[in-house]
Amino acid sequence: MDRSASELLDAEWVARCARRLRRHWPHADVASLEEAATELWRIDWLREMVAEDAAELWLQPLCRRPSGNIV
């Protein structure tokens, strides 16, 4: 299969992003993580970032703890 260099870079970006997402969700299905990473790659301003940084930024709201106590 003949692929252009940009396609290989795109696949690499998605793979690196998916690996970072896997650290957050270690038991998630790999295909689902790759699908999420592909969706992130489709966002122009995220695609311009390093893959791991884009995943980290996207995960930030999920990692924040609520400021109030739940009673």
Secondary structure, DSSP 4 states (H G I P E B T S, - for coil): ----HHHHHHHHHHHHHHHHHHHHSTTS-HHHHHHHHHHHHTSHHHHTS-HHHHHHHHHHHHHPPPSSPP-
